[in-house]
């Protein structure tokens, strides 16, 4: 608990115009432009970073790339 967790979005797609979205068990949909949370960062390469992760952050995270 309290550590930093990074989740990479693995995809066979390529290109500069890729768009990533994460579905979080307790935060709903996370997109680079539409999400503002000091405890989570999403990078344009699709990586999701949870700062100071707790047991409440556990669960299934789903990433989609379009």
C-alpha positions as CSV (number, residue, x, y, z in Angstrom):
1,X,0.0,0.0,0.0
2,X,1.1,3.5,-0.7
3,X,3.3,2.6,-3.7
4,X,3.2,3.7,-7.3
5,X,1.6,1.2,-9.8
6,X,2.1,1.5,-13.6
7,X,-0.2,-0.3,-16.0
8,X,0.8,-0.5,-19.7
9,X,-1.7,-0.8,-22.4
10,X,-0.5,-3.5,-24.8
11,X,-1.8,-3.3,-28.4
12,X,-0.8,-4.5,-31.8
13,X,-2.0,-1.2,-33.3
14,X,0.5,1.5,-34.2
15,X,0.4,5.1,-35.2
16,X,0.6,8.6,-33.8
17,X,-3.2,9.0,-33.8
18,X,-4.0,6.2,-31.4
19,X,-6.4,7.0,-28.6
20,X,-6.4,5.1,-25.3
21,X,-9.2,4.7,-22.7
22,X,-9.0,2.8,-19.4
23,X,-11.9,1.5,-17.4
24,X,-11.2,1.5,-13.7
25,X,-13.2,-0.5,-11.2
26,X,-13.8,2.5,-8.9
27,X,-13.1,5.6,-11.2
28,X,-15.0,4.7,-14.3
29,X,-13.6,5.7,-17.7
30,X,-10.2,7.4,-17.8
31,X,-9.0,9.3,-20.9
32,X,-6.0,11.5,-21.3
33,X,-8.0,14.7,-21.9
34,X,-11.2,14.0,-19.9
35,X,-9.8,12.9,-16.5
36,X,-8.5,15.0,-13.7
37,X,-7.3,13.2,-10.6
38,X,-4.2,13.9,-8.5
39,X,-4.0,10.2,-7.7
40,X,-3.9,8.9,-11.3
41,X,-1.9,9.9,-14.3
42,X,-2.5,8.7,-17.8
43,X,0.1,9.2,-20.5
44,X,-0.4,9.6,-24.2
45,X,1.2,6.2,-24.9
46,X,-1.6,4.6,-22.9
47,X,0.3,3.9,-19.7
48,X,-1.8,4.4,-16.5
49,X,-0.1,5.3,-13.3
50,X,-1.7,5.1,-9.8
51,X,0.0,7.2,-7.2
52,X,-0.1,6.0,-3.6
53,X,-2.1,2.9,-4.5
54,X,-4.3,1.4,-1.8
55,X,-6.5,-1.7,-1.6
56,X,-9.3,0.4,-2.9
57,X,-7.5,0.7,-6.2
58,X,-7.5,-3.1,-6.7
59,X,-9.6,-4.8,-9.3
60,X,-9.8,-5.4,-13.1
61,X,-8.5,-2.5,-15.3
62,X,-9.4,-2.7,-19.0
63,X,-7.6,-0.7,-21.6
64,X,-8.8,-0.1,-25.2
65,X,-6.8,1.4,-28.0
66,X,-8.5,2.9,-31.1
